[in-house]
Amino acid sequence: MNVRKSSIWERIYLGIMFLVMYLPIGVVIAFSFNESKLPVRFTGFSLVWYEKLFADHAMMEALLNSLILGVLSCLLSAVIGTLGAVGLSRTRWRSRGLMEYISILPLMIPEIILGMVLMAFFYMLRLPFGMLTLLIGHTIFCVPYILIEVKARLEGLDPFLEEAARDMGAGPLRTFRDVTLPLVMPAVLSGSLLAFAMSMDDVVISIFINGPRLSTLPIKVYTQIKTGVTPEINALCTIMLAATVLAFAAWYLCKKLTGGKEEDEQQVD
């Protein structure tokens, strides 16, 4: 079997791509330990910006609000998106294609338009702007991410698995709980992680439907741009990046250990 070796130009191209992708991240991490306030040159190693970050109660409160909002919106989106994907996969109506397009419509609408529509809708319902409106708005644009993932997973499943469960006496609810849900759970988790990232990153929609007494982390960072961003933001980004890397490493390690145990059991069998 002949394996084609990569040329020097392909390696250079790949190196340039990685440099463009990860150099800004490296600069942010480096300047989070910079002693100087100006992000122009590195004057010395210091942890002062991490100390100021944890002492900034407004920033910590905004981070906590974003985490709570992201978790709650993901939980609601996971339930709604999973049930919606299961319902669409079992629908045999002629309007099924139209329903699928409508279900992912929040992804195709520009955020500024969706934010204005939600603001007018909540104002018409006389809902107080705050955590409730943010939760509803984030759930609306998070549902399609999970719905798409679960729907793609359902299309690849063997339909005879559910039929076999029903033949053995299981009802629709138990079939979904014991057969369908465990099979689509990886898609639910992957869609939820993506939805959580989008919720933590959202600025435009949150500005339209947020109240004056509540601040999320993206809004807090965005408003600080007008007065100048301090290296506290670099420290915050570094901490969030480290948490993401650790979470991914833990997931990969658990998957590796689980896969190794399964391989050992197969060898024993």
N, C-alpha and C positions, 0 to 999 in steps of 0.2 A: 504493500500500500504506500503510494507516494504522497507525502505531505508537502504542500507548497510552502516554501519559506517566505515570510514577509520581506518586502524590499525595504531599503533604507528610507525611501520617501513615504512609505506607509507608516513607518515608525515615527518619522518626523511629524507627519500629519496627526497621528494619534497623540503624540506628545504635546503638540500645539493645542489640540482640543482639551486635553486634561489641564493644561496650563490656564486656558481661558476660563474653564469651568471652576477650578479650585483655587486659583490665585487670589481672587477677591475674598474668598473665605479665609484663606491663610492670612491675608492682610488684616482682616477684622480681628482674628484671634490674636495676632501679634500686637496690634495697637490696643487691645484690651488690657495688656500688661504694660502699656507705655506710661511713664511718669508724667509726661507733658499732656496738657489738655488739647493742644493743637495736633490734629492728625497729619502732620507734615513730615516729621522725622522722629525717630526713636531716640529718646534722650536717656532712658534708663528703665530697668525692670521695677515694677511696683504693682501692688495689689490694692492701691488706694481706690480705684474705680469699682472694684468688687465690694469694698467696704461701703462706699457711698451708695452703691446699688441696693444693698440689703438694708441700708439706713433710710432709703427713700420709700416712705410708707405709701405714697401715692402710686409709685410704680409697682410695688408689691401687691397693692390692692387691685390694680388694673390687671396684673398677671393672674391673680386668683380669680377675678371675674371672667377672664378669657378661658381659663381652665374649666371652671364650672359650666360656662356656656358651651364650650366645645364638647364636654362629656355628656351633658344633658341633650344637646342637639343630636349627637351621634346615637345615643340610646333611642331617642324617638325616631330618628331616621332609619335606624336598623330595623325597628319593628315595622314601620310603615313601608319601607323599601322592600323588605323581605316578603311581607304579605302581598304587596302590590306585584312583585315579580312572580310569585306563585300564582296569583290570580290571573295575570296576563298569560302565563305559560299554559294555563288550563282553559283559556278563553278560545272559543271557536267562532266568534262573531266575525262578520265581514269588516266591522270597524276596528278590528284588533290593531291593525297597522296605525290607524289614526290615534288610537288610545296610547300606543307606545310613543308616538311623536309628542303627544301632549304631556306625557309623564316626564320626558326629558327636556321640556320646553324651558325650564329655569336655567338650564345650562347654555342655551342658545341666545337668551335675551341678554343684552348688555346690562352690566351691573347697575349702572346709573339709572337706567329705565326701570329695572326691577326694584331698586330702592325707592324711586319716586312713586311707583305703583303701590308698594307696600305702605309707604308713608300715608298716601291718600286713603288707602283701605283702612288702616288702623285709626286714622283721624275720623273717618266716617263712622266706624264702630265705637268711637270715643274711648279707645283703650289708652291707658296712661303709658307713655313711652318710657321704656326701661328694660328690665331683664325679660319680662314677658314678651314684649314685641321683638326683642332681639332673639329670643328662643324660637318664636314662631318663624321669623324671617330666616334664621340660619337653618332651621329644619327644612324649610321649603327648598333651599338650594342645595342641601346636603342629601336629600332623599334620592335624587337621580343617580348619584355616584354609587350608592348601594344597590339601587334597583338594577342598574346596568350590569354590575358585577354578578349579582345573584341570578339575573335572567340568563346571562351567558353560561353560568354554571348549570342551571336547570336544563338548558338545551343540550348539554353534553351528558346528561344522566340517562340511565336505562329506564324507560317507563315501566318495564316489567317488574322493577323492584317494588314500586308502590302497589301494583296489582297483586304481587305475591303476598305482601303484607295484608291486603284486604281479603285475599283468599284464605288466609290463616285466621281470620276473624277480627282483625284490627279495624277500628272505625276510622273515619277521615282524620279526626283530631290526633289519635294515637299514631296513625301512619305518618302524619306530618311531624310529630314530635320525635318518634323513634327512627324514622327512615329518612325523610326529606331534609329535616333541619340539620342533623349531623353531617349530611353530605354537602350541604350548601354553606356550612359554617365557615370554611376557609374564605369563601367569597364574601360573606358578611363581614368578617374581620378585616379583610383587605379593603373593602369599600368603606368600612367605618374609619380605618386609619386615614384614608384619603379624605374623607369628609371632615375628620377632626383637623387635619392639616389646613383644609380650605377654611374652616371656621376660625382657626387661630390666625389666619392670614387676612381675613376679610376686613376691608376698610370702608369701601364705598357704600355698601348696603348698610353697614352698621352706623355710619354717620347719619343717614336719613331716618333710621328708626330707633335711634338711641335717645335716651332722656338726658336732661342736663345734670343729673346727680350721679350718673353711672358712667364709668369709663372702662373700656377694654384696652388691652395692651396695644393692638395696632393703632387705635385712635390716639392713645397716649403718645406713642412714638411719632405719629403723624403731626400732632399739634406741637410737639417740641421742635419740629423742623423750623417753624417760624422764628423761634428764639435761639436756634442753634443746637445741634445734637452733640452732647458730650460723650466721652468714651464710656459712660455708663451703658449706652446702647450696645457698644461693642462687647462689654462684659456680659450683658444679658443675652446677646446672640451666641456668645461662646458657651454659656451655661446651657442654653436650649439645644445647641448643636451637640454638646457632650451628652446630654440626656437622650437625644435621639440616637446617637451612636451606641450608647450603652443599652438602650432598649432593643435596637437591632441586633447587637451582639448577643444579648440574652436570648432573643428569639432564635437566632441562628444556632446557638449552643444547645438550646432545648430541642430544636429540630434535629440536630446532629446526634444528640444522645438518644432521642426517640427512634431515629432511623437506624442507629447502631444496634439498639436492643431488638428491633424488628428483624434485622438481618441475622442476628444471633439466634433468635427464635426460629427463623426459617431454616437455618443451617442445622439446628437441633432436630427439627421435624424431618 
